[in-house]
């Protein structure tokens, strides 16, 4: 990236806030992170402490140059902004937003000089105009700008955004120690004016120090929900926790500003390599097939829906590749051997922070046997492969994408159609009344992880159909239950689990009837799909259903003796029993109930 980027620093009004001592600590933090020194950047740090005391000549408030676009353009601007802010969030890690203080306008602990000068800016239009005009006079008419605002400077930065020359692109804005969450700093109805991100703003991240009294012990995303907050703790206490140098020497803050100024560091880009010529493992195969399925879906969409789906898929794919890399590193740290990134996974990496970076498509999936594909495709058809995003797409489009996927896998397109037909038939057989939605995304994903936790891992006594227990435990530790991979793996675990732990988990009061229905529905889907493909059935399905029925009925009888007849817990248990009964009925009617070996019984008597 060129060094033509301008670094605009808007200072606070505390003692030492408006001198240049912060530069030393900030430059050191940049160097530690591998970024160039601050001396390579043009820094503009206007001095306006005197201008906040009183006004000399009468000046007009600079006009608003950045207008809110029309409705459709505003939607596109918001979506593009979310892509950029998502990339920054992905780079910095999951934000710790903190709990803050109760109340919309938490008190700001400040000194008298801060209060006086802040009130002058907020209440005196002449002083406000003088400060803004002084800052604007230092800026060029065009170029690339990075804004950092500290304390009152963050209020001025937010006020300045819509008044900048139209030729200036704000690549990113970082606010530190900001009092903007306090209603008293809503200068000229700034909250209303910035209800959407301005079109000239790349992204905005606010950092607040936990003990900082001026930040009111909270971030500012409650006021501007389209930006993101990060809580840090510099270990400083009292007023020192508010000092600009404390914030700017923090590596998280320096990383955000460094990224805005210089882009990706070379050592980060080196991580996107060619990978190793090694086979993928079970978890990596699930990831590749799921992403391929999602890309096939994207190809069939048009217009706004395609744009939104592509944006969601972009973030999901970046997260999946990064999570796989983290999982491999985690397993190495646990002494399970060093595993590099297979080429098939490594080639899917890209620089999420670059809005122009092309998202690589997974290669067509390797051939799988019909038997091996049953569980994987049953899960894909029922789960959301762009989780946590949710976009409603007609089932016939998902079915067409599944047909394309199974054709690539050497199974034939009819296999893909049979997957959806099996899912539809399973729902019809389990339906107790009208109004059941087809493909209830999310009913199993989060619930599956809860069952695994509730049983203390007993549900991980998995059959060898998908992924082993040790692999699942390791994977969930890194993927978590909230994303696409965590949901797929947790759901797959429950479909392949054959031990008594799954029955206990499903019968548990902590497992909703909806979650049990989702598990049984997918189990029955796999049974029906095996029927259509003339494949050998999995005997554990009957056993799990019977054991679950026993546990649920026991729970019902225990509660029924003392509870009200209309109690919600009894209603949930009745719903569970009904679902299991209908599944067992289907298995019996289709000759899938285990046969009693009478000959063997005679021999034992």
C-alpha positions, 0 to 999 in steps of 0.5 A, a space after each residue: 500500500 502507498 504511503 500517501 495515506 494521511 493519518 489525522 489525529 484528533 486529540 483530547 483536552 486533558 493534560 498532555 493530550 495535545 502534545 506529540 508524546 503519544 507518537 513514541 509509544 504508538 510507533 513502538 507498538 507498530 514496530 512490534 507488530 511488523 508495520 512500518 514506522 510512523 515516520 513513513 506516514 504523513 501525520 496531521 495533528 491539528 492543535 485546537 485547545 485554544 480554539 475550545 476556550 473562546 472564538 476570535 472571528 465569527 465563522 460559519 459551521 462547515 456544511 454537510 458534504 456527504 449526503 445520505 444516499 437514496 434507499 437502494 444505494 443506502 442498502 448497498 452502502 450498508 452491505 459494503 460497509 458490513 463487509 469491510 467492518 466484518 473483515 476488520 472484526 475477523 482480523 482483530 478477533 472476536 470483540 470483547 464488548 464488555 458489560 458497561 454500566 446500566 443506563 443509557 447515559 452512564 456518567 462520565 468521570 472527568 476533570 473541570 477543564 474537560 467539562 468546560 472545553 467539552 461544553 464549549 464545543 457542544 453548546 457554542 456553535 461559534 467554537 464548534 465551527 472554529 474547531 471544525 474549520 481549523 481541522 478542515 484547513 489542514 486537510 487536502 481536497 482528495 486522498 486517503 485518510 485514516 482518522 484517530 480520535 481520542 476523548 473529545 477528539 472522538 466526538 469531533 471526529 464523528 462530527 467531522 465525517 459528513 463535512 469532509 471534502 468529497 474527494 477524501 476517502 476515510 479508509 478507517 476510523 479508530 476512536 479511543 477513550 470516547 464519551 460518545 455513549 453519553 447522551 450529553 455528547 450528542 452534538 447537534 443530534 449526531 446520533 440521528 445524523 449517523 443512524 447509517 454509516 456515511 458513504 465516505 467511511 470505510 469502517 469504524 472501530 472504537 476501543 475503550 479501556 475498562 477503567 477509563 472514567 471518560 469512556 463511561 465504562 462502556 463502548 459506543 456501539 449502543 449509540 451507533 450499532 453499525 460500528 464495533 467496540 473492543 474493550 481493552 485493559 491497559 492495567 492503568 488506573 484512574 485518569 491514567 487509564 484515559 491517556 492517549 498514549 495508554 491506548 495507542 501503545 496497546 497492540 490491539 489498537 495499534 493493529 487496527 490503525 496499522 491495518 488502516 494505514 498499511 493494509 495486511 502485513 507481509 507475515 499475514 499474507 504468507 499464511 495464504 500458501 499453497 498447502 501440502 500435498 496431503 489428503 484431507 481428514 474427515 473434518 476438512 472433507 466436511 468443510 470442503 463439501 459444504 463450501 462447494 455446496 454453498 458455491 453451487 447455490 450461489 451460482 444459481 442466484 441473481 440480483 440482490 439475493 446473490 449479492 447478499 449470499 456471496 457476502 455471507 459466503 465470503 465471511 463463512 469461507 474465511 472463517 472456516 479456513 482460519 478455524 481449520 488452521 487454528 484446529 491443526 495448530 491446537 492439535 499440534 500444541 496438544 501433542 497429537 502430531 504436526 499437521 499442515 494445511 492440505 492443498 485442497 483447504 489452503 487454496 480456499 484462503 484469501 485476504 478477507 480485508 481486501 474487498 477486491 480479493 476473489 473468493 476461491 471456489 472449492 474444486 469439485 468434490 472427490 467421488 464418494 460411495 453411496 453409503 459414505 455419502 448418506 450421512 454427509 448429504 443428509 446433514 448438508 440438506 438440513 443444516 445452514 451452510 452459511 451459518 450464522 447468516 440466514 437467507 431464505 432460498 426456495 427448496 427447489 434451488 437447494 435441491 438443484 444445487 444438491 443434484 449438481 453436487 452429487 453429480 460431481 461426486 460420481 453419485 448421479 444427480 438423482 441421488 441429490 434429488 433422493 436426499 431431498 425426497 427422503 427429507 420431505 418424506 421423513 417430515 411427513 411421517 413425523 408430522 403430527 399436524 399442519 404447519 410444519 416448516 420444511 428444513 427447519 434450520 437451526 433446530 439441531 445445530 445449537 441444540 446438538 452442542 447442548 446435548 453433547 455438553 449436557 451428557 458430559 460427552 457421552 453423546 460422543 460415543 459415535 459410530 464410525 459413520 462420520 467423525 470420531 469422538 476425539 476428532 469432534 471434541 478437538 473440532 468443537 474446541 476450535 470451531 465452536 457451536 455457533 458457526 457453520 462447521 460447529 453446527 455441521 459437526 455437532 449435528 453429524 455427531 448426534 446422527 452417528 451416535 450409537 451409545 446410551 449417552 444420546 438417549 439420555 441427552 435427548 430425554 433430558 429436560 434441557 433438550 427441547 422437543 424441537 431439538 429431539 424432532 430435528 435429530 429424529 427427522 435426520 435419522 429417519 431421513 438417512 433411513 429413507 435415503 438408504 432404502 431408496 439406494 438399496 443400502 444396508 441399514 444402520 441398526 443403531 437407529 432402532 436401538 437409539 430410538 427405543 432407548 430414548 423412548 424408554 428414558 423419555 417415558 420414565 421422565 414423563 411418569 416421574 413428573 406426571 405423578 405430581 405436576 399439573 396436567 397442563 405443565 409445559 414440561 409434560 407437554 414437551 415430553 408428550 411431544 417427544 414421545 409422539 415423535 419417537 412413536 411415529 418414527 418407530 412405527 415407520 421402521 416397523 411398517 417398512 420391515 426395519 424392526 430388528 428380527 428376533 432370532 427364534 432359532 438362537 433362542 431355542 438353542 439357549 433354552 
